[in-house]
Amino acid sequence: MSAELSLVAALQALWDIPPPGPENLWGSREFIAVKELLIKHYHNGKSTFGLEVSIGNALRSLGLRYSIPHLPTQPGLELSQVASALVHEFQRTTIRRRYLCPLDMADDLPPLLFGNAKLGRFTAAELECLFDAPRLERCFPDIRLDVLRLSQFHWLVIEEDVSVRGESGNRQFSFLDFPMNKDPGEIVPHGGRFPAVVERALFLLLLAPWEAWSEMPEVDWRGFQIPWIYTLDDDLCTFPAPPPAPKRLSWEPYQHQVDHDEWVESERPLCLRTFATAEDIRQDLDSCWARLQVPSTLNSDLFSTPVEHFLVRAFLSDGIDEVMAHLIVIEAAFGTEADHKKKLRLPGDSYAESATRRVAARLSAAIGKPGAAKEYLDLYDMRCTYIHGRHEGRIISTQQRVLARRLAREATNALVDLAQKTQLRENILLDLLNQGVANLPPKT
């Protein structure tokens, strides 16, 4: 009998177990028979730590019969399909990871496709596919995926391929992930709050002028928020996270008329209204994507500083942290170590200006707005007021908050354009300083 036929026969015995199943699945002879066949033919003949967990997760995801008495009408897989799926899980070296990001409070956004990401409003049926609803239903009998309510929101969906260890039984955990000589308290300086591929997609979206489009910037200049991310692997050996609840998104009361004297109360998604149409947003983001597609852009030395990190960090922050992050974007874009150390400056740089005024000069030249030098210096003075504890002027106005966002966005867009040049970063910054120093206001 072939290995796969033997596996089908062993699975049949496991599938014939009636509910509620054995008290100890891993210790049952039916489970052990399946495990030993998988070890013998598809796992180099050896058992590894956590293998039982991986097999158990996969069996439940594939619809192990006694584990889904709550789904009597859900069509099950043929055991030959179950066997093929198990073999595939033991032989694969990569998995597909999907990040489902709700764009909470988004107004009318266009459908977009860029790289490994897509943005849009999906139907209930499409969301069932994206969330792998049948698998979630098998794994979480008491939690319903409410795709009807979730389909009322826009979503940013990003996918990536991730390598997996073939020798690890449980792909969710391995002692190999925690080397003994690693400092458990170390900080990765520019590690993101969200996965890197999500933050890269967010970076593109944040190049658009959301603060200019916002109808009520005093409420929020953002065109949307991302309160959480649902991550789903197509790896059956890992157990999925519980389905997300629509109540974790923003709703507002809503009444609609169903008859001349009858109204029905319901809810609808809360929106941050924008002046921009979906077509305006599509054109702007298509342009941003085309500029980022130039191979030299994000690999340029101009992006060796944490500009991208802090632009995304500002979006994900609130209050003073948001404003500070936007100011750091500008400093990271146009500041240099030589601003603080004269001996490192290039020949031709003889300006007796402070590091802050140098950044202001370069910013004004890069974005083509002479007045930006004073605007940045005023914001920097406000920052110092906050940091150094002076009591006057401690309130940050909507105008200042939005200005910090606008200057940070314009600075980043200018870097994207400047990255097309083949010059070294220090030479580009010197050129900008030469152009912008005349824009500086008199020293006080």
C-alpha positions as CSV (number, residue, x, y, z in Angstrom):
1,M,0.0,0.0,0.0
2,S,1.4,3.4,-0.9
3,A,2.2,6.0,1.8
4,E,-0.7,8.2,0.9
5,L,-3.2,5.3,0.8
6,S,-1.9,4.2,4.2
7,L,-2.4,7.7,5.5
8,V,-6.0,7.8,4.1
9,A,-6.8,4.5,5.9
10,A,-5.3,5.9,9.2
11,L,-7.4,9.1,8.8
12,Q,-10.5,7.1,8.2
13,A,-10.1,5.5,11.6
14,L,-9.6,8.9,13.2
15,W,-12.6,10.4,11.3
16,D,-14.8,7.5,12.6
17,I,-14.4,8.5,16.2
18,P,-17.8,9.8,17.4
19,P,-18.3,13.0,19.4
20,P,-17.1,14.2,21.9
21,G,-13.9,12.3,21.0
22,P,-11.2,10.9,23.2
23,E,-10.1,12.7,26.4
24,N,-6.5,12.7,25.2
25,L,-6.4,12.9,21.4
26,W,-2.6,12.8,21.3
27,G,-2.6,9.5,23.2
28,S,-5.3,7.8,21.1
29,R,-4.1,4.9,18.9
30,E,-5.8,6.5,15.9
31,F,-3.9,9.8,16.3
32,I,-0.6,7.9,17.0
33,A,-1.1,5.9,13.8
34,V,-1.5,9.1,11.7
35,K,1.5,10.8,13.5
36,E,3.8,7.8,12.9
37,L,2.9,7.7,9.2
38,L,3.6,11.4,8.8
39,I,6.9,11.0,10.7
40,K,8.0,8.0,8.7
41,H,7.2,9.3,5.2
42,Y,7.3,13.1,5.4
43,H,9.3,14.1,8.5
44,N,12.7,12.5,8.0
45,G,11.7,9.6,10.3
46,K,12.0,11.6,13.5
47,S,9.6,13.3,15.9
48,T,10.2,16.8,17.0
49,F,9.1,19.0,19.8
50,G,5.5,20.3,19.3
51,L,4.7,17.9,16.4
52,E,1.5,16.7,18.1
53,V,0.3,20.3,18.4
54,S,0.9,21.0,14.7
55,I,-0.9,17.8,13.6
56,G,-3.8,18.5,16.0
57,N,-4.1,22.1,14.6
58,A,-4.1,20.8,11.0
59,L,-6.7,18.1,11.7
60,R,-9.0,20.6,13.3
61,S,-8.6,23.1,10.5
62,L,-9.3,20.3,8.0
63,G,-12.6,19.3,9.8
64,L,-11.8,16.4,12.1
65,R,-15.3,15.1,12.4
66,Y,-15.8,14.7,16.1
67,S,-14.5,18.2,16.7
68,I,-17.2,19.9,14.6
69,P,-20.6,18.6,15.9
70,H,-21.8,22.2,15.7
71,L,-21.4,22.1,11.9
72,P,-23.5,19.1,10.8
73,T,-24.3,20.7,7.4
74,Q,-20.9,22.0,6.5
75,P,-19.6,19.9,3.6
76,G,-16.5,18.0,4.7
77,L,-13.4,17.3,2.6
78,E,-12.7,13.9,1.1
79,L,-10.1,12.0,3.2
80,S,-7.9,11.9,0.1
81,Q,-8.0,15.7,0.2
82,V,-7.2,15.7,3.9
83,A,-4.2,13.4,3.3
84,S,-2.9,15.6,0.5
85,A,-3.3,18.7,2.6
86,L,-1.3,17.1,5.5
87,V,1.4,16.0,3.2
88,H,1.6,19.5,1.7
89,E,2.0,21.0,5.2
90,F,4.9,18.7,6.0
91,Q,6.7,19.3,2.7
92,R,6.3,23.1,2.3
93,T,9.1,25.6,3.0
94,T,7.0,28.8,2.7
95,I,3.6,29.9,3.9
96,R,1.4,32.8,2.8
97,R,0.7,35.3,5.5
98,R,-2.3,37.7,5.0
99,Y,-2.7,40.9,7.0
100,L,-6.3,42.2,7.0
101,C,-6.3,45.9,8.1
102,P,-9.7,47.6,8.6
103,L,-9.6,51.3,7.5
104,D,-11.8,52.5,10.3
105,M,-13.7,55.8,9.7
106,A,-12.6,55.9,6.0
107,D,-14.7,58.0,3.7
108,D,-15.2,57.1,0.0
109,L,-11.9,55.4,-1.1
110,P,-11.2,54.0,-4.5
111,P,-10.2,50.3,-5.0
112,L,-6.4,50.1,-5.4
113,L,-3.9,47.4,-6.2
114,F,-0.2,48.1,-5.5
115,G,2.5,45.5,-5.2
116,N,1.4,42.8,-2.7
117,A,-1.4,45.0,-1.3
118,K,-5.0,45.8,-2.3
119,L,-7.4,48.4,-0.9
120,G,-11.1,48.3,-1.2
121,R,-14.5,47.5,0.2
122,F,-15.2,43.8,-0.1
123,T,-18.4,41.9,-0.3
124,A,-19.4,39.5,2.5
125,A,-18.6,36.6,0.2
126,E,-15.1,38.1,-0.6
127,L,-14.4,38.6,3.1
128,E,-15.4,35.0,3.9
129,C,-12.7,33.9,1.4
130,L,-10.1,36.4,2.7
131,F,-10.7,35.3,6.3
132,D,-11.0,31.6,5.4
133,A,-14.4,31.5,7.2
134,P,-14.9,27.7,7.0
135,R,-11.7,27.2,8.9
136,L,-12.5,29.8,11.5
137,E,-15.9,28.2,11.9
138,R,-14.3,24.8,12.6
139,C,-11.8,26.3,15.1
140,F,-14.1,28.7,16.9
141,P,-17.6,27.2,17.2
142,D,-18.8,29.9,19.6
143,I,-17.6,32.9,17.7
144,R,-19.3,34.0,14.5
145,L,-17.4,35.9,11.8
146,D,-19.9,38.7,11.0
147,V,-18.9,39.4,7.4
148,L,-22.1,41.4,6.7
149,R,-21.1,44.1,9.2
150,L,-17.4,43.9,8.4
151,S,-18.2,44.4,4.7
152,Q,-19.4,47.9,5.4
153,F,-15.8,49.0,5.9
154,H,-12.8,49.6,3.6
155,W,-9.9,47.2,4.0
156,L,-6.2,47.2,3.3
157,V,-5.1,43.6,2.6
158,I,-1.4,42.7,2.3
159,E,0.1,39.3,1.6
160,E,3.7,38.0,1.9
161,D,5.5,34.7,1.7
162,V,7.3,33.6,4.9
163,S,9.9,30.9,5.2
164,V,9.2,28.2,7.7
165,R,11.5,25.7,9.4
166,G,11.0,22.3,8.0
167,E,12.5,20.7,11.1
168,S,10.2,22.4,13.6
169,G,7.1,20.5,14.6
170,N,5.2,23.5,15.8
171,R,5.7,26.5,13.6
172,Q,4.2,28.9,16.1
173,F,7.0,28.3,18.7
174,S,10.5,27.0,18.8
175,F,13.3,27.4,21.3
176,L,15.4,28.3,18.3
177,D,13.5,31.6,18.3
178,F,15.2,32.5,21.6
179,P,19.0,32.1,21.5
180,M,20.4,31.8,25.0
181,N,22.9,34.6,24.4
182,K,20.3,37.1,23.3
183,D,19.4,40.1,25.5
184,P,15.6,39.7,26.1
185,G,15.3,43.3,26.9
186,E,17.1,44.8,23.9
187,I,15.4,47.4,21.7
188,V,15.5,47.4,18.0
189,P,15.7,51.2,17.4
190,H,13.3,51.4,14.4
191,G,11.2,48.3,14.9
192,G,7.7,49.1,13.8
193,R,4.4,48.6,15.7
194,F,3.0,46.8,12.7
195,P,4.7,44.2,10.4
196,A,7.2,45.7,8.0
197,V,5.1,44.9,4.9
198,V,2.1,46.7,6.5
199,E,4.1,49.7,7.4
200,R,5.5,49.9,3.9
201,A,2.0,50.0,2.4
202,L,1.0,52.6,5.0
203,F,4.0,54.7,4.0
204,L,2.7,54.9,0.5
205,L,-0.8,55.9,1.6
206,L,0.6,58.6,3.9
207,L,2.3,60.3,1.0
208,A,-1.1,61.6,0.0
209,P,-2.3,65.0,1.4
210,W,-4.9,63.7,3.8
211,E,-4.5,66.7,6.0
212,A,-5.5,69.0,3.0
213,W,-8.5,66.7,2.1
214,S,-9.9,66.6,5.7
215,E,-13.2,68.4,6.2
216,M,-12.6,68.6,10.0
217,P,-8.9,68.5,10.8
218,E,-9.7,69.7,14.3
219,V,-11.2,66.2,14.8
220,D,-8.6,64.3,12.9
221,W,-6.5,65.1,9.8
222,R,-6.2,61.4,8.9
223,G,-8.5,59.9,6.2
224,F,-8.7,56.7,8.1
225,Q,-7.4,54.8,11.2
226,I,-6.1,51.3,11.6
227,P,-7.1,50.2,15.2
228,W,-6.0,46.6,14.7
229,I,-4.8,44.0,12.2
230,Y,-6.0,40.5,11.8
231,T,-3.2,38.2,10.7
232,L,-4.0,34.9,9.0
233,D,-1.5,32.2,7.8
234,D,-2.5,29.6,5.3
235,D,-0.3,27.3,7.4
236,L,-2.7,24.7,8.8
237,C,-0.2,23.7,11.5
238,T,-0.8,27.0,13.3
239,F,-4.0,27.8,15.1
240,P,-5.8,31.0,13.8
241,A,-6.7,34.0,15.9
242,P,-10.3,34.4,16.9
243,P,-12.5,36.1,14.3
244,P,-12.5,39.9,14.8
245,A,-15.6,41.6,16.2
246,P,-17.2,44.5,14.3
247,K,-17.8,46.3,17.6
248,R,-14.1,47.0,17.7
249,L,-14.6,49.4,14.8
250,S,-16.4,52.8,14.9
251,W,-20.1,53.1,14.4
252,E,-22.7,55.8,14.7
253,P,-26.5,55.6,15.2
254,Y,-28.5,55.8,12.0
255,Q,-32.2,56.0,11.1
256,H,-33.7,55.3,7.7
257,Q,-37.2,55.6,6.6
258,V,-39.0,52.5,5.4
259,D,-42.5,54.0,5.1
260,H,-44.0,57.5,5.1
261,D,-44.4,57.3,8.9
262,E,-42.0,54.5,9.9
263,W,-38.3,54.8,10.7
264,V,-35.9,52.1,11.6
265,E,-32.9,52.6,13.9
266,S,-29.6,51.0,13.0
267,E,-25.9,51.7,12.9
268,R,-23.5,52.6,10.1
269,P,-19.7,53.1,10.0
270,L,-18.5,56.5,11.3
271,C,-16.6,58.4,8.7
272,L,-13.9,61.1,8.7
273,R,-15.3,63.2,5.8
274,T,-12.9,64.4,3.1
275,F,-13.2,67.0,0.3
276,A,-11.4,64.6,-2.0
277,T,-13.4,62.3,-4.3
278,A,-12.4,58.7,-4.8
279,E,-11.0,59.7,-8.2
280,D,-8.8,62.4,-6.6
281,I,-7.4,59.9,-4.1
282,R,-6.8,57.3,-6.8
283,Q,-4.9,59.7,-9.0
284,D,-2.7,60.9,-6.2
285,L,-1.9,57.4,-4.9
286,D,-1.3,56.1,-8.4
287,S,1.3,58.9,-8.8
288,C,2.9,58.1,-5.5
289,W,3.1,54.4,-6.3
290,A,4.7,55.1,-9.7
291,R,7.4,57.3,-8.1
292,L,8.1,54.6,-5.5
293,Q,8.4,52.0,-8.2
294,V,11.7,53.5,-9.4
295,P,14.2,50.9,-8.1
296,S,16.6,53.6,-6.7
297,T,14.0,55.4,-4.6
298,L,13.7,53.6,-1.2
299,N,17.2,52.1,-1.6
300,S,18.6,55.6,-1.9
301,D,21.0,56.8,0.7
302,L,18.4,59.6,1.4
303,F,16.2,56.9,3.0
304,S,19.0,55.5,5.1
305,T,17.7,57.6,8.0
306,P,14.4,56.6,9.7
307,V,12.1,58.9,7.6
308,E,9.7,56.1,6.7
309,H,9.6,54.8,10.3
310,F,8.6,58.1,11.8
311,L,6.1,59.1,9.2
312,V,4.2,55.9,10.0
313,R,4.8,56.3,13.7
314,A,3.2,59.8,13.6
315,F,0.1,58.3,11.9
316,L,-0.1,55.7,14.6
317,S,0.4,58.2,17.5
318,D,-1.7,60.7,19.2
319,G,-1.2,64.2,20.7
320,I,2.3,65.5,21.3
321,D,3.8,62.1,20.2
322,E,2.3,62.6,16.8
323,V,3.7,66.1,16.4
324,M,7.1,65.1,17.7
325,A,7.3,62.2,15.2
326,H,6.4,64.5,12.3
327,L,9.2,66.9,13.4
328,I,11.6,63.9,13.6
329,V,10.7,63.0,10.0
330,I,11.9,66.4,8.8
331,E,15.1,66.2,10.9
332,A,15.8,62.7,9.7
333,A,15.2,63.8,6.1
334,F,17.4,66.9,6.1
335,G,19.7,66.7,9.1
336,T,23.2,65.4,9.2
337,E,25.9,64.6,11.8
338,A,28.0,67.4,10.2
339,D,25.5,69.9,11.4
340,H,26.7,69.3,14.9
341,K,30.4,68.8,14.0
342,K,32.1,71.4,11.9
343,K,35.1,69.2,11.1
344,L,32.8,66.8,9.2
345,R,31.4,69.4,6.9
346,L,32.2,69.4,3.2
347,P,34.3,72.1,1.5
348,G,32.1,75.0,0.6
349,D,30.0,74.7,3.7
350,S,31.0,77.8,5.7
351,Y,27.6,78.8,7.0
352,A,27.5,79.9,10.6
353,E,24.1,78.4,11.2
354,S,22.8,76.1,13.9
355,A,21.8,72.5,13.1
356,T,18.1,73.4,13.4
357,R,18.4,76.4,11.0
358,R,20.3,74.2,8.5
359,V,17.4,71.7,8.5
360,A,15.0,74.5,8.0
361,A,16.9,75.9,5.1
362,R,17.2,72.5,3.4
363,L,13.5,71.8,3.9
364,S,12.5,75.1,2.3
365,A,14.6,74.4,-0.7
366,A,13.5,70.8,-1.1
367,I,9.8,71.6,-1.1
368,G,10.1,74.8,-3.0
369,K,8.5,77.0,-0.3
370,P,10.7,79.8,1.2
371,G,8.2,80.3,4.0
372,A,8.6,76.7,5.2
373,A,11.9,77.7,6.9
374,K,10.2,79.9,9.4
375,E,7.3,77.5,9.8
376,Y,9.6,74.7,10.8
377,L,11.6,77.0,13.1
378,D,8.4,78.0,14.8
379,L,7.3,74.4,15.3
380,Y,10.8,73.6,16.6
381,D,10.5,76.4,19.1
382,M,7.1,75.0,20.2
383,R,8.8,71.6,20.6
384,C,11.5,73.1,22.8
385,T,8.8,74.8,24.9
386,Y,7.2,71.4,25.5
387,I,10.5,69.6,26.2
388,H,12.2,72.1,28.4
389,G,9.3,72.9,30.6
390,R,8.5,76.5,29.9
391,H,5.0,77.2,30.9
392,E,3.8,79.6,28.3
393,G,2.4,78.3,25.0
394,R,2.0,74.7,26.1
395,I,-1.2,74.1,24.1
396,I,-0.6,72.8,20.5
397,S,-3.2,74.2,18.2
398,T,-4.9,72.3,15.3
399,Q,-3.0,74.6,12.9
400,Q,0.3,73.6,14.4
401,R,-0.6,69.9,14.4
402,V,-1.7,70.0,10.8
403,L,1.3,72.1,9.8
404,A,3.7,69.5,11.3
405,R,2.0,66.8,9.3
406,R,2.0,68.8,6.1
407,L,5.7,69.7,6.3
408,A,6.6,66.1,7.2
409,R,4.6,64.8,4.2
410,E,6.1,67.4,1.8
411,A,9.6,66.6,3.1
412,T,9.1,62.9,2.4
413,N,7.7,63.5,-1.0
414,A,10.7,65.7,-1.8
415,L,13.0,63.0,-0.7
416,V,11.2,60.5,-3.1
417,D,11.9,62.9,-6.0
418,L,15.5,63.7,-4.9
419,A,16.2,60.0,-4.7
420,Q,16.3,59.8,-8.5
421,K,19.6,61.7,-8.4
422,T,22.8,59.7,-8.2
423,Q,24.6,62.1,-5.9
424,L,25.7,61.2,-2.4
425,R,23.3,62.3,0.4
426,E,25.8,64.7,1.8
427,N,26.2,66.5,-1.6
428,I,22.5,66.7,-2.1
429,L,22.1,68.2,1.4
430,L,24.8,70.7,0.7
431,D,23.1,71.8,-2.5
432,L,19.8,72.2,-0.6
433,L,21.6,74.3,2.1
434,N,23.1,76.5,-0.6
435,Q,19.7,77.1,-2.1
436,G,17.7,77.5,1.1
437,V,20.0,79.5,3.4
438,A,18.5,82.7,1.9
439,N,15.1,81.7,3.1
440,L,16.1,81.7,6.8
441,P,14.5,84.4,8.9
442,P,16.9,86.8,10.8
443,K,18.3,85.4,14.0
444,T,16.8,86.6,17.2
